[in-house]
């Protein structure tokens, strides 16, 4: 049974058609056992990737594909990395459902467009950052 | 949450993870997550709640100021 409802699929497909510019890769890390939401997360990214030919899906086994795990710096599963012309450091750990699903779609579009909307003051402050910053934002399904 | 990911897309020095708290309870305990969203920056800086961009920026700048560790 699909996770996405037809009307949501249509809405996302239309947005992708209108707003995706450059190719995007969704990189999903999963495993078959001992991962409660891995199967659903994989299904979700498969359904999303199928909505645009600008989106390519790569699926890796967290336990086996050690090189990729290291390359993408993934330390838990299910994981999704959104990769564009480069790795922007955008990750999801756990299934992006509810509000986070919308956020996933928005991030795919921003990565594809290679730009985000931010206030000038934020952009200026970011330009001054020279040390690595790692944000972990805890969310729940809503 | 979107804002942290936007910062990551904008800056090469920023990376951002959305972490589903219920799926990773050990992390929720580690970072004392009682409500969401809770933002943890570089393991040490913790910010509660969703907030408008200027407020997050102000909190971030405050938290990143040097010599603020002893307060």
N, CA and C atoms of all chains as a GROMACS GRO file, in nm:
protein
  639
    1UNK      N    1   0.084  -0.120   0.000
    1UNK     CA    2   0.000   0.000   0.000
    1UNK      C    3   0.088   0.125   0.000
    2UNK      N    4   0.058   0.222  -0.088
    2UNK     CA    5   0.141   0.342  -0.090
    2UNK      C    6   0.128   0.424   0.040
    3UNK      N    7   0.236   0.492   0.074
    3UNK     CA    8   0.233   0.579   0.192
    3UNK      C    9   0.172   0.715   0.158
    4UNK      N   10   0.202   0.761   0.037
    4UNK     CA   11   0.151   0.892  -0.004
    4UNK      C   12   0.012   0.878  -0.066
    5UNK      N   13  -0.075   0.965  -0.023
    5UNK     CA   14  -0.208   0.966  -0.084
    5UNK      C   15  -0.201   1.032  -0.222
    6UNK      N   16  -0.295   0.995  -0.308
    6UNK     CA   17  -0.292   1.044  -0.446
    6UNK      C   18  -0.288   1.196  -0.454
    7UNK      N   19  -0.367   1.261  -0.371
    7UNK     CA   20  -0.373   1.409  -0.381
    7UNK      C   21  -0.240   1.471  -0.338
    8UNK      N   22  -0.173   1.411  -0.238
    8UNK     CA   23  -0.043   1.462  -0.196
    8UNK      C   24   0.061   1.438  -0.305
    9UNK      N   25   0.053   1.319  -0.363
    9UNK     CA   26   0.143   1.284  -0.472
    9UNK      C   27   0.132   1.386  -0.586
   10UNK      N   28   0.008   1.414  -0.624
   10UNK     CA   29  -0.014   1.510  -0.734
   10UNK      C   30   0.040   1.647  -0.700
   11UNK      N   31   0.016   1.690  -0.576
   11UNK     CA   32   0.062   1.823  -0.534
   11UNK      C   33   0.215   1.830  -0.538
   12UNK      N   34   0.280   1.726  -0.488
   12UNK     CA   35   0.427   1.726  -0.485
   12UNK      C   36   0.482   1.716  -0.627
   13UNK      N   37   0.420   1.632  -0.708
   13UNK     CA   38   0.466   1.616  -0.846
   13UNK      C   39   0.460   1.749  -0.920
   14UNK      N   40   0.351   1.822  -0.901
   14UNK     CA   41   0.337   1.952  -0.966
   14UNK      C   42   0.446   2.049  -0.919
   15UNK      N   43   0.469   2.051  -0.789
   15UNK     CA   44   0.573   2.141  -0.738
   15UNK      C   45   0.709   2.103  -0.794
   16UNK      N   46   0.738   1.974  -0.800
   16UNK     CA   47   0.866   1.929  -0.854
   16UNK      C   48   0.880   1.972  -1.001
   17UNK      N   49   0.772   1.955  -1.076
   17UNK     CA   50   0.777   1.993  -1.218
   17UNK      C   51   0.809   2.141  -1.234
   18UNK      N   52   0.748   2.221  -1.146
   18UNK     CA   53   0.763   2.365  -1.159
   18UNK      C   54   0.892   2.418  -1.098
   19UNK      N   55   0.940   2.350  -0.992
   19UNK     CA   56   1.044   2.413  -0.912
   19UNK      C   57   1.180   2.343  -0.911
   20UNK      N   58   1.185   2.217  -0.949
   20UNK     CA   59   1.316   2.152  -0.952
   20UNK      C   60   1.396   2.201  -1.073
   21UNK      N   61   1.523   2.235  -1.048
   21UNK     CA   62   1.606   2.290  -1.154
   21UNK      C   63   1.718   2.194  -1.190
   22UNK      N   64   1.800   2.162  -1.091
   22UNK     CA   65   1.914   2.073  -1.111
   22UNK      C   66   1.887   1.937  -1.047
   23UNK      N   67   1.961   1.836  -1.089
   23UNK     CA   68   1.937   1.701  -1.034
   23UNK      C   69   1.966   1.693  -0.884
   24UNK      N   70   1.890   1.608  -0.818
   24UNK     CA   71   1.907   1.585  -0.674
   24UNK      C   72   1.917   1.434  -0.652
   25UNK      N   73   2.005   1.396  -0.559
   25UNK     CA   74   2.011   1.257  -0.519
   25UNK      C   75   1.960   1.241  -0.378
   26UNK      N   76   1.869   1.147  -0.359
   26UNK     CA   77   1.828   1.109  -0.225
   26UNK      C   78   1.907   0.984  -0.190
   27UNK      N   79   1.984   0.990  -0.082
   27UNK     CA   80   2.065   0.877  -0.041
   27UNK      C   81   2.008   0.822   0.089
   28UNK      N   82   1.958   0.701   0.082
   28UNK     CA   83   1.888   0.640   0.194
   28UNK      C   84   1.972   0.526   0.253
   29UNK      N   85   1.989   0.530   0.384
   29UNK     CA   86   2.057   0.420   0.454
   29UNK      C   87   1.955   0.343   0.534
   30UNK      N   88   1.963   0.212   0.521
   30UNK     CA   89   1.858   0.128   0.577
   30UNK      C   90   1.917  -0.006   0.619
   31UNK      N   91   1.839  -0.088   0.683
   31UNK     CA   92   1.873  -0.229   0.699
   31UNK      C   93   1.744  -0.305   0.728
   32UNK      N   94   1.751  -0.437   0.708
   32UNK     CA   95   1.628  -0.516   0.714
   32UNK      C   96   1.582  -0.543   0.857
   33UNK      N   97   1.678  -0.562   0.946
   33UNK     CA   98   1.641  -0.604   1.081
   33UNK      C   99   1.666  -0.494   1.184
   34UNK      N  100   1.596  -0.502   1.294
   34UNK     CA  101   1.620  -0.414   1.408
   34UNK      C  102   1.618  -0.267   1.369
   35UNK      N  103   1.525  -0.230   1.287
   35UNK     CA  104   1.509  -0.089   1.253
   35UNK      C  105   1.361  -0.068   1.226
   36UNK      N  106   1.295  -0.008   1.324
   36UNK     CA  107   1.149  -0.003   1.321
   36UNK      C  108   1.092   0.067   1.197
   37UNK      N  109   1.154   0.178   1.157
   37UNK     CA  110   1.094   0.257   1.050
   37UNK      C  111   1.175   0.256   0.921
   38UNK      N  112   1.272   0.166   0.911
   38UNK     CA  113   1.356   0.162   0.791
   38UNK      C  114   1.275   0.128   0.666
   39UNK      N  115   1.189   0.028   0.675
   39UNK     CA  116   1.113  -0.014   0.556
   39UNK      C  117   1.021   0.099   0.508
   40UNK      N  118   0.952   0.164   0.603
   40UNK     CA  119   0.862   0.274   0.565
   40UNK      C  120   0.939   0.392   0.507
   41UNK      N  121   1.054   0.421   0.566
   41UNK     CA  122   1.134   0.534   0.517
   41UNK      C  123   1.181   0.507   0.374
   42UNK      N  124   1.226   0.384   0.352
   42UNK     CA  125   1.270   0.349   0.216
   42UNK      C  126   1.154   0.361   0.118
   43UNK      N  127   1.038   0.312   0.159
   43UNK     CA  128   0.921   0.322   0.071
   43UNK      C  129   0.887   0.468   0.042
   44UNK      N  130   0.896   0.551   0.146
   44UNK     CA  131   0.864   0.693   0.129
   44UNK      C  132   0.959   0.759   0.028
   45UNK      N  133   1.090   0.735   0.043
   45UNK     CA  134   1.182   0.800  -0.051
   45UNK      C  135   1.167   0.742  -0.192
   46UNK      N  136   1.130   0.615  -0.201
   46UNK     CA  137   1.103   0.558  -0.334
   46UNK      C  138   0.983   0.628  -0.399
   47UNK      N  139   0.880   0.651  -0.319
   47UNK     CA  140   0.761   0.717  -0.374
   47UNK      C  141   0.791   0.862  -0.412
   48UNK      N  142   0.871   0.930  -0.331
   48UNK     CA  143   0.906   1.070  -0.361
   48UNK      C  144   0.994   1.077  -0.486
   49UNK      N  145   1.095   0.989  -0.492
   49UNK     CA  146   1.187   0.992  -0.605
   49UNK      C  147   1.115   0.962  -0.737
   50UNK      N  148   1.009   0.883  -0.728
   50UNK     CA  149   0.934   0.847  -0.849
   50UNK      C  150   0.854   0.966  -0.905
   51UNK      N  151   0.845   1.074  -0.829
   51UNK     CA  152   0.762   1.186  -0.872
   51UNK      C  153   0.836   1.284  -0.964
   52UNK      N  154   0.967   1.263  -0.981
   52UNK     CA  155   1.039   1.351  -1.073
   52UNK      C  156   1.158   1.279  -1.132
   53UNK      N  157   1.182   1.302  -1.261
   53UNK     CA  158   1.301   1.240  -1.320
   53UNK      C  159   1.427   1.318  -1.286
   54UNK      N  160   1.412   1.427  -1.213
   54UNK     CA  161   1.531   1.500  -1.166
   54UNK      C  162   1.582   1.444  -1.034
   55UNK      N  163   1.507   1.352  -0.976
   55UNK     CA  164   1.548   1.293  -0.848
   55UNK      C  165   1.594   1.150  -0.869
   56UNK      N  166   1.716   1.125  -0.818
   56UNK     CA  167   1.771   0.990  -0.827
   56UNK      C  168   1.781   0.935  -0.686
   57UNK      N  169   1.748   0.808  -0.671
   57UNK     CA  170   1.752   0.746  -0.539
   57UNK      C  171   1.865   0.645  -0.530
   58UNK      N  172   1.941   0.655  -0.422
   58UNK     CA  173   2.042   0.553  -0.393
   58UNK      C  174   2.009   0.495  -0.256
   59UNK      N  175   2.009   0.364  -0.247
   59UNK     CA  176   1.980   0.299  -0.119
   59UNK      C  177   2.099   0.214  -0.078
   60UNK      N  178   2.145   0.234   0.045
   60UNK     CA  179   2.258   0.157   0.096
   60UNK      C  180   2.220   0.086   0.224
   61UNK      N  181   2.288  -0.027   0.244
   61UNK     CA  182   2.269  -0.104   0.366
   61UNK      C  183   2.366  -0.051   0.472
   62UNK      N  184   2.309  -0.005   0.582
   62UNK     CA  185   2.388   0.057   0.689
   62UNK      C  186   2.492  -0.039   0.746
   63UNK      N  187   2.458  -0.166   0.751
   63UNK     CA  188   2.547  -0.264   0.812
   63UNK      C  189   2.657  -0.310   0.715
   64UNK      N  190   2.632  -0.300   0.586
   64UNK     CA  191   2.724  -0.358   0.487
   64UNK      C  192   2.804  -0.252   0.411
   65UNK      N  193   2.736  -0.145   0.369
   65UNK     CA  194   2.800  -0.045   0.283
   65UNK      C  195   2.880   0.056   0.365
   66UNK      N  196   2.985   0.007   0.429
   66UNK     CA  197   3.060   0.089   0.526
   66UNK      C  198   3.123   0.213   0.463
   67UNK      N  199   3.170   0.197   0.338
   67UNK     CA  200   3.233   0.312   0.272
   67UNK      C  201   3.136   0.427   0.256
   68UNK      N  202   3.014   0.393   0.216
   68UNK     CA  203   2.911   0.497   0.197
   68UNK      C  204   2.868   0.556   0.331
   69UNK      N  205   2.858   0.470   0.430
   69UNK     CA  206   2.822   0.517   0.564
   69UNK      C  207   2.923   0.623   0.609
   70UNK      N  208   3.050   0.594   0.583
   70UNK     CA  209   3.154   0.688   0.623
   70UNK      C  210   3.151   0.814   0.535
   71UNK      N  211   3.134   0.793   0.407
   71UNK     CA  212   3.131   0.906   0.313
   71UNK      C  213   3.025   1.009   0.352
   72UNK      N  214   2.909   0.959   0.391
   72UNK     CA  215   2.798   1.050   0.423
   72UNK      C  216   2.788   1.080   0.572
   73UNK      N  217   2.879   1.023   0.651
   73UNK     CA  218   2.881   1.053   0.794
   73UNK      C  219   2.753   1.014   0.866
   74UNK      N  220   2.696   0.902   0.826
   74UNK     CA  221   2.569   0.858   0.885
   74UNK      C  222   2.597   0.770   1.006
   75UNK      N  223   2.532   0.799   1.118
   75UNK     CA  224   2.560   0.721   1.239
   75UNK      C  225   2.437   0.651   1.297
   76UNK      N  226   2.325   0.661   1.229
   76UNK     CA  227   2.205   0.589   1.274
   76UNK      C  228   2.108   0.578   1.157
   77UNK      N  229   2.010   0.491   1.172
   77UNK     CA  230   1.915   0.468   1.064
   77UNK      C  231   1.772   0.461   1.118
   78UNK      N  232   1.674   0.485   1.032
   78UNK     CA  233   1.685   0.520   0.891
   78UNK      C  234   1.742   0.661   0.870
   79UNK      N  235   1.821   0.676   0.764
   79UNK     CA  236   1.880   0.806   0.734
   79UNK      C  237   1.855   0.843   0.588
   80UNK      N  238   1.837   0.973   0.565
   80UNK     CA  239   1.824   1.026   0.429
   80UNK      C  240   1.918   1.145   0.416
   81UNK      N  241   1.999   1.144   0.313
   81UNK     CA  242   2.079   1.262   0.280
   81UNK      C  243   2.026   1.319   0.150
   82UNK      N  244   2.013   1.451   0.144
   82UNK     CA  245   1.971   1.518   0.020
   82UNK      C  246   2.095   1.582  -0.042
   83UNK      N  247   2.134   1.531  -0.157
   83UNK     CA  248   2.260   1.573  -0.218
   83UNK      C  249   2.232   1.643  -0.351
   84UNK      N  250   2.295   1.758  -0.370
   84UNK     CA  251   2.282   1.830  -0.495
   84UNK      C  252   2.414   1.836  -0.567
   85UNK      N  253   2.456   1.956  -0.610
   85UNK     CA  254   2.586   1.968  -0.676
   85UNK      C  255   2.697   1.932  -0.577
   86UNK      N  256   2.663   1.940  -0.448
   86UNK     CA  257   2.757   1.896  -0.343
   86UNK      C  258   2.675   1.846  -0.226
   87UNK      N  259   2.745   1.796  -0.126
   87UNK     CA  260   2.677   1.752  -0.004
   87UNK      C  261   2.665   1.873   0.088
   88UNK      N  262   2.542   1.922   0.103
   88UNK     CA  263   2.519   2.041   0.186
   88UNK      C  264   2.511   2.008   0.335
   89UNK      N  265   2.514   1.880   0.369
   89UNK     CA  266   2.502   1.843   0.510
   89UNK      C  267   2.358   1.838   0.558
   90UNK      N  268   2.265   1.810   0.467
   90UNK     CA  269   2.123   1.801   0.503
   90UNK      C  270   2.088   1.654   0.525
   91UNK      N  271   2.046   1.621   0.649
   91UNK     CA  272   2.016   1.482   0.684
   91UNK      C  273   1.883   1.472   0.757
   92UNK      N  274   1.819   1.358   0.737
   92UNK     CA  275   1.703   1.321   0.817
   92UNK      C  276   1.732   1.188   0.884
   93UNK      N  277   1.712   1.180   1.014
   93UNK     CA  278   1.721   1.053   1.085
   93UNK      C  279   1.584   1.020   1.140
   94UNK      N  280   1.531   0.907   1.096
   94UNK     CA  281   1.393   0.873   1.128
   94UNK      C  282   1.305   0.909   1.010
   95UNK      N  283   1.184   0.857   1.011
   95UNK     CA  284   1.097   0.881   0.896
   95UNK      C  285   1.043   1.024   0.898
   96UNK      N  286   1.059   1.097   0.787
   96UNK     CA  287   1.003   1.233   0.782
   96UNK      C  288   0.854   1.229   0.750
   97UNK      N  289   0.773   1.233   0.852
   97UNK     CA  290   0.629   1.227   0.831
   97UNK      C  291   0.566   1.356   0.884
   98UNK      N  292   0.441   1.376   0.850
   98UNK     CA  293   0.370   1.496   0.896
   98UNK      C  294   0.440   1.622   0.847
   99UNK      N  295   0.463   1.713   0.938
   99UNK     CA  296   0.528   1.840   0.904
   99UNK      C  297   0.665   1.817   0.841
  100UNK      N  298   0.736   1.716   0.890
  100UNK     CA  299   0.871   1.691   0.839
  100UNK      C  300   0.869   1.643   0.694
  101UNK      N  301   0.758   1.586   0.651
  101UNK     CA  302   0.749   1.549   0.510
  101UNK      C  303   0.751   1.675   0.423
  102UNK      N  304   0.675   1.775   0.465
  102UNK     CA  305   0.678   1.903   0.391
  102UNK      C  306   0.818   1.962   0.389
  103UNK      N  307   0.884   1.951   0.502
  103UNK     CA  308   1.019   2.005   0.512
  103UNK      C  309   1.114   1.930   0.416
  104UNK      N  310   1.096   1.798   0.405
  104UNK     CA  311   1.176   1.719   0.312
  104UNK      C  312   1.157   1.770   0.168
  105UNK      N  313   1.033   1.792   0.131
  105UNK     CA  314   1.003   1.838  -0.006
  105UNK      C  315   1.065   1.976  -0.030
  106UNK      N  316   1.050   2.066   0.068
  106UNK     CA  317   1.107   2.200   0.055
  106UNK      C  318   1.259   2.192   0.041
  107UNK      N  319   1.321   2.104   0.119
  107UNK     CA  320   1.468   2.092   0.114
  107UNK      C  321   1.515   2.034  -0.019
  108UNK      N  322   1.440   1.939  -0.072
  108UNK     CA  323   1.476   1.884  -0.204
  108UNK      C  324   1.474   1.998  -0.308
  109UNK      N  325   1.371   2.082  -0.300
  109UNK     CA  326   1.359   2.193  -0.396
  109UNK      C  327   1.474   2.292  -0.378
  110UNK      N  328   1.504   2.327  -0.253
  110UNK     CA  329   1.613   2.424  -0.228
  110UNK      C  330   1.748   2.369  -0.276
  111UNK      N  331   1.772   2.240  -0.249
  111UNK     CA  332   1.899   2.180  -0.292
  111UNK      C  333   1.906   2.180  -0.445
  112UNK      N  334   1.793   2.152  -0.508
  112UNK     CA  335   1.790   2.151  -0.654
  112UNK      C  336   1.814   2.291  -0.711
  113UNK      N  337   1.759   2.391  -0.644
  113UNK     CA  338   1.773   2.530  -0.690
  113UNK      C  339   1.907   2.591  -0.649
  114UNK      N  340   1.973   2.525  -0.555
  114UNK     CA  341   2.102   2.570  -0.504
  114UNK      C  342   2.093   2.707  -0.437
  115UNK      N  343   1.977   2.734  -0.379
  115UNK     CA  344   1.964   2.860  -0.305
  115UNK      C  345   1.850   2.850  -0.205
  116UNK      N  346   1.861   2.930  -0.100
  116UNK     CA  347   1.756   2.933   0.001
  116UNK      C  348   1.716   3.077   0.028
  117UNK      N  349   1.596   3.092   0.081
  117UNK     CA  350   1.552   3.226   0.122
  117UNK      C  351   1.592   3.247   0.267
  118UNK      N  352   1.674   3.347   0.289
  118UNK     CA  353   1.714   3.384   0.426
  118UNK      C  354   1.718   3.535   0.436
  119UNK      N  355   1.706   3.585   0.558
  119UNK     CA  356   1.716   3.729   0.578
  119UNK      C  357   1.860   3.772   0.551
  120UNK      N  358   1.878   3.894   0.500
  120UNK     CA  359   2.015   3.942   0.474
  120UNK      C  360   2.105   3.933   0.597
  121UNK      N  361   2.048   3.961   0.714
  121UNK     CA  362   2.130   3.957   0.837
  121UNK      C  363   2.178   3.814   0.866
  122UNK      N  364   2.094   3.717   0.835
  122UNK     CA  365   2.132   3.577   0.857
  122UNK      C  366   2.244   3.538   0.762
  123UNK      N  367   2.227   3.577   0.638
  123UNK     CA  368   2.329   3.547   0.537
  123UNK      C  369   2.464   3.608   0.576
  124UNK      N  370   2.457   3.731   0.624
  124UNK     CA  371   2.578   3.802   0.664
  124UNK      C  372   2.645   3.730   0.781
  125UNK      N  373   2.563   3.690   0.879
  125UNK     CA  374   2.618   3.621   0.996
  125UNK      C  375   2.679   3.487   0.955
  126UNK      N  376   2.613   3.418   0.866
  126UNK     CA  377   2.664   3.288   0.821
  126UNK      C  378   2.798   3.303   0.749
  127UNK      N  379   2.809   3.410   0.673
  127UNK     CA  380   2.933   3.431   0.599
  127UNK      C  381   3.051   3.449   0.694
  128UNK      N  382   3.023   3.492   0.815
  128UNK     CA  383   3.130   3.514   0.913
  128UNK      C  384   3.167   3.389   0.992
  129UNK      N  385   3.094   3.282   0.972
  129UNK     CA  386   3.122   3.159   1.047
  129UNK      C  387   3.238   3.083   0.984
  130UNK      N  388   3.336   3.050   1.065
  130UNK     CA  389   3.452   2.980   1.011
  130UNK      C  390   3.471   2.843   1.074
  131UNK      N  391   3.401   2.820   1.184
  131UNK     CA  392   3.411   2.690   1.253
  131UNK      C  393   3.292   2.603   1.212
  132UNK      N  394   3.310   2.470   1.212
  132UNK     CA  395   3.197   2.383   1.179
  132UNK      C  396   3.084   2.392   1.281
  133UNK      N  397   2.962   2.399   1.232
  133UNK     CA  398   2.844   2.399   1.319
  133UNK      C  399   2.759   2.278   1.284
  134UNK      N  400   2.726   2.201   1.385
  134UNK     CA  401   2.643   2.082   1.364
  134UNK      C  402   2.511   2.101   1.438
  135UNK      N  403   2.404   2.119   1.363
  135UNK     CA  404   2.271   2.132   1.423
  135UNK      C  405   2.206   1.994   1.429
  136UNK      N  406   2.152   1.962   1.547
  136UNK     CA  407   2.062   1.846   1.557
  136UNK      C  408   1.929   1.901   1.605
  137UNK      N  409   1.830   1.887   1.523
  137UNK     CA  410   1.698   1.940   1.560
  137UNK      C  411   1.607   1.821   1.588
  138UNK      N  412   1.563   1.812   1.714
  138UNK     CA  413   1.475   1.702   1.752
  138UNK      C  414   1.331   1.738   1.719
  139UNK      N  415   1.265   1.645   1.651
  139UNK     CA  416   1.127   1.666   1.608
  139UNK      C  417   1.046   1.542   1.642
  140UNK      N  418   0.916   1.555   1.636
  140UNK     CA  419   0.828   1.438   1.649
  140UNK      C  420   0.728   1.441   1.536
  141UNK      N  421   0.670   1.326   1.503
  141UNK     CA  422   0.571   1.325   1.396
  141UNK      C  423   0.448   1.405   1.439
  142UNK      N  424   0.399   1.491   1.351
  142UNK     CA  425   0.281   1.572   1.387
  142UNK      C  426   0.175   1.554   1.281
  143UNK      N  427   1.245   2.360   1.203
  143UNK     CA  428   1.346   2.269   1.150
  143UNK      C  429   1.400   2.316   1.017
  144UNK      N  430   1.310   2.368   0.937
  144UNK     CA  431   1.351   2.411   0.804
  144UNK      C  432   1.469   2.508   0.810
  145UNK      N  433   1.466   2.593   0.910
  145UNK     CA  434   1.568   2.697   0.917
  145UNK      C  435   1.708   2.636   0.930
  146UNK      N  436   1.723   2.535   1.014
  146UNK     CA  437   1.856   2.473   1.031
  146UNK      C  438   1.903   2.412   0.898
  147UNK      N  439   1.813   2.348   0.827
  147UNK     CA  440   1.852   2.292   0.698
  147UNK      C  441   1.885   2.402   0.597
  148UNK      N  442   1.812   2.512   0.604
  148UNK     CA  443   1.843   2.625   0.515
  148UNK      C  444   1.984   2.679   0.544
  149UNK      N  445   2.017   2.687   0.672
  149UNK     CA  446   2.151   2.736   0.709
  149UNK      C  447   2.256   2.641   0.652
  150UNK      N  448   2.227   2.511   0.655
  150UNK     CA  449   2.322   2.412   0.602
  150UNK      C  450   2.340   2.428   0.451
  151UNK      N  451   2.230   2.455   0.382
  151UNK     CA  452   2.238   2.471   0.236
  151UNK      C  453   2.316   2.599   0.202
  152UNK      N  454   2.297   2.701   0.285
  152UNK     CA  455   2.363   2.830   0.259
  152UNK      C  456   2.513   2.827   0.292
  153UNK      N  457   2.549   2.758   0.399
  153UNK     CA  458   2.688   2.766   0.447
  153UNK      C  459   2.759   2.632   0.443
  154UNK      N  460   2.880   2.633   0.392
  154UNK     CA  461   2.961   2.511   0.388
  154UNK      C  462   3.004   2.467   0.528
  155UNK      N  463   2.994   2.556   0.624
  155UNK     CA  464   3.039   2.521   0.760
  155UNK      C  465   2.928   2.461   0.845
  156UNK      N  466   2.806   2.462   0.792
  156UNK     CA  467   2.692   2.416   0.871
  156UNK      C  468   2.638   2.285   0.815
  157UNK      N  469   2.613   2.189   0.904
  157UNK     CA  470   2.535   2.072   0.866
  157UNK      C  471   2.420   2.057   0.964
  158UNK      N  472   2.311   2.000   0.918
  158UNK     CA  473   2.190   1.997   1.000
  158UNK      C  474   2.119   1.863   0.987
  159UNK      N  475   2.090   1.804   1.102
  159UNK     CA  476   2.016   1.677   1.108
  159UNK      C  477   1.878   1.703   1.168
  160UNK      N  478   1.776   1.651   1.105
  160UNK     CA  479   1.646   1.639   1.172
  160UNK      C  480   1.646   1.501   1.237
  161UNK      N  481   1.621   1.497   1.365
  161UNK     CA  482   1.624   1.369   1.437
  161UNK      C  483   1.486   1.343   1.496
  162UNK      N  484   1.428   1.233   1.457
  162UNK     CA  485   1.294   1.200   1.505
  162UNK      C  486   1.307   1.145   1.649
  163UNK      N  487   1.260   1.224   1.745
  163UNK     CA  488   1.290   1.197   1.886
  163UNK      C  489   1.236   1.063   1.933
  164UNK      N  490   1.122   1.023   1.883
  164UNK     CA  491   1.061   0.898   1.932
  164UNK      C  492   1.136   0.775   1.881
  165UNK      N  493   1.194   0.788   1.760
  165UNK     CA  494   1.271   0.676   1.705
  165UNK      C  495   1.410   0.664   1.768
  166UNK      N  496   1.458   0.773   1.825
  166UNK     CA  497   1.592   0.770   1.884
  166UNK      C  498   1.585   0.817   2.029
  167UNK      N  499   1.518   0.738   2.113
  167UNK     CA  500   1.496   0.781   2.252
  167UNK      C  501   1.625   0.800   2.331
  168UNK      N  502   1.728   0.722   2.294
  168UNK     CA  503   1.854   0.737   2.369
  168UNK      C  504   1.914   0.875   2.348
  169UNK      N  505   1.895   0.930   2.227
  169UNK     CA  506   1.945   1.066   2.200
  169UNK      C  507   1.857   1.170   2.267
  170UNK      N  508   1.726   1.143   2.266
  170UNK     CA  509   1.634   1.236   2.332
  170UNK      C  510   1.668   1.246   2.481
  171UNK      N  511   1.707   1.133   2.540
  171UNK     CA  512   1.745   1.134   2.682
  171UNK      C  513   1.879   1.207   2.698
  172UNK      N  514   1.972   1.172   2.611
  172UNK     CA  515   2.106   1.233   2.619
  172UNK      C  516   2.099   1.386   2.617
  173UNK      N  517   2.012   1.438   2.530
  173UNK     CA  518   2.003   1.584   2.515
  173UNK      C  519   1.885   1.643   2.593
  174UNK      N  520   1.826   1.559   2.679
  174UNK     CA  521   1.722   1.609   2.768
  174UNK      C  522   1.606   1.674   2.692
  175UNK      N  523   1.562   1.608   2.587
  175UNK     CA  524   1.455   1.662   2.504
  175UNK      C  525   1.322   1.639   2.573
  176UNK      N  526   1.256   1.746   2.612
  176UNK     CA  527   1.124   1.734   2.676
  176UNK      C  528   1.014   1.788   2.587
  177UNK      N  529   1.052   1.876   2.498
  177UNK     CA  530   0.956   1.929   2.402
  177UNK      C  531   1.026   1.946   2.270
  178UNK      N  532   0.950   1.954   2.163
  178UNK     CA  533   1.014   1.972   2.032
  178UNK      C  534   0.957   2.099   1.967
  179UNK      N  535   1.028   2.159   1.874
  179UNK     CA  536   1.164   2.120   1.840
  179UNK      C  537   1.265   2.164   1.947
  180UNK      N  538   1.366   2.084   1.964
  180UNK     CA  539   1.479   2.122   2.048
  180UNK      C  540   1.603   2.118   1.959
  181UNK      N  541   1.677   2.226   1.962
  181UNK     CA  542   1.794   2.238   1.875
  181UNK      C  543   1.920   2.221   1.958
  182UNK      N  544   2.005   2.130   1.917
  182UNK     CA  545   2.134   2.109   1.982
  182UNK      C  546   2.242   2.145   1.881
  183UNK      N  547   2.330   2.236   1.920
  183UNK     CA  548   2.435   2.279   1.828
  183UNK      C  549   2.570   2.238   1.885
  184UNK      N  550   2.646   2.166   1.805
  184UNK     CA  551   2.780   2.119   1.846
  184UNK      C  552   2.778   2.051   1.982
  185UNK      N  553   2.678   1.973   2.010
  185UNK     CA  554   2.668   1.893   2.132
  185UNK      C  555   2.644   1.975   2.259
  186UNK      N  556   2.678   2.102   2.258
  186UNK     CA  557   2.678   2.176   2.385
  186UNK      C  558   2.573   2.286   2.394
  187UNK      N  559   2.541   2.349   2.283
  187UNK     CA  560   2.447   2.460   2.287
  187UNK      C  561   2.306   2.405   2.265
  188UNK      N  562   2.214   2.440   2.352
  188UNK     CA  563   2.078   2.388   2.336
  188UNK      C  564   1.979   2.503   2.331
  189UNK      N  565   1.892   2.499   2.233
  189UNK     CA  566   1.792   2.603   2.216
  189UNK      C  567   1.655   2.537   2.212
  190UNK      N  568   1.564   2.591   2.289
  190UNK     CA  569   1.429   2.533   2.296
  190UNK      C  570   1.337   2.597   2.194
  191UNK      N  571   1.259   2.515   2.131
  191UNK     CA  572   1.142   2.565   2.059
  191UNK      C  573   1.168   2.624   1.922
  192UNK      N  574   1.060   2.632   1.848
  192UNK     CA  575   1.066   2.696   1.717
  192UNK      C  576   1.068   2.846   1.739
  193UNK      N  577   1.144   2.915   1.660
  193UNK     CA  578   1.147   3.061   1.675
  193UNK      C  579   1.173   3.126   1.541
  194UNK      N  580   1.133   3.254   1.532
  194UNK     CA  581   1.157   3.324   1.407
  194UNK      C  582   1.307   3.338   1.381
  195UNK      N  583   1.338   3.353   1.254
  195UNK     CA  584   1.479   3.356   1.212
  195UNK      C  585   1.566   3.457   1.288
  196UNK      N  586   1.519   3.583   1.306
  196UNK     CA  587   1.607   3.678   1.377
  196UNK      C  588   1.637   3.634   1.520
  197UNK      N  589   1.540   3.570   1.585
  197UNK     CA  590   1.562   3.524   1.723
  197UNK      C  591   1.661   3.410   1.728
  198UNK      N  592   1.649   3.318   1.634
  198UNK     CA  593   1.743   3.206   1.631
  198UNK      C  594   1.884   3.258   1.605
  199UNK      N  595   1.893   3.352   1.513
  199UNK     CA  596   2.023   3.409   1.480
  199UNK      C  597   2.084   3.475   1.604
  200UNK      N  598   2.002   3.552   1.677
  200UNK     CA  599   2.051   3.620   1.797
  200UNK      C  600   2.097   3.518   1.901
  201UNK      N  601   2.022   3.412   1.919
  201UNK     CA  602   2.060   3.309   2.017
  201UNK      C  603   2.187   3.239   1.974
  202UNK      N  604   2.196   3.214   1.846
  202UNK     CA  605   2.315   3.147   1.792
  202UNK      C  606   2.439   3.233   1.814
  203UNK      N  607   2.425   3.362   1.783
  203UNK     CA  608   2.540   3.452   1.797
  203UNK      C  609   2.581   3.464   1.943
  204UNK      N  610   2.481   3.468   2.032
  204UNK     CA  611   2.509   3.475   2.174
  204UNK      C  612   2.583   3.349   2.220
  205UNK      N  613   2.534   3.236   2.172
  205UNK     CA  614   2.592   3.108   2.213
  205UNK      C  615   2.734   3.089   2.159
  206UNK      N  616   2.761   3.149   2.044
  206UNK     CA  617   2.892   3.129   1.981
  206UNK      C  618   2.996   3.230   2.027
  207UNK      N  619   2.950   3.327   2.107
  207UNK     CA  620   3.046   3.425   2.158
  207UNK      C  621   3.154   3.355   2.237
  208UNK      N  622   3.280   3.395   2.219
  208UNK     CA  623   3.385   3.333   2.300
  208UNK      C  624   3.373   3.376   2.448
  209UNK      N  625   3.431   3.298   2.536
  209UNK     CA  626   3.438   3.329   2.680
  209UNK      C  627   3.303   3.339   2.747
  210UNK      N  628   3.209   3.263   2.699
  210UNK     CA  629   3.077   3.265   2.763
  210UNK      C  630   3.056   3.138   2.845
  211UNK      N  631   3.160   3.058   2.855
  211UNK     CA  632   3.144   2.926   2.915
  211UNK      C  633   3.126   2.927   3.067
  212UNK      N  634   3.171   3.035   3.130
  212UNK     CA  635   3.177   3.031   3.276
  212UNK      C  636   3.054   3.086   3.344
  213UNK      N  637   2.955   3.127   3.270
  213UNK     CA  638   2.838   3.188   3.331
  213UNK      C  639   2.757   3.086   3.409
   0.00000   0.00000   0.00000
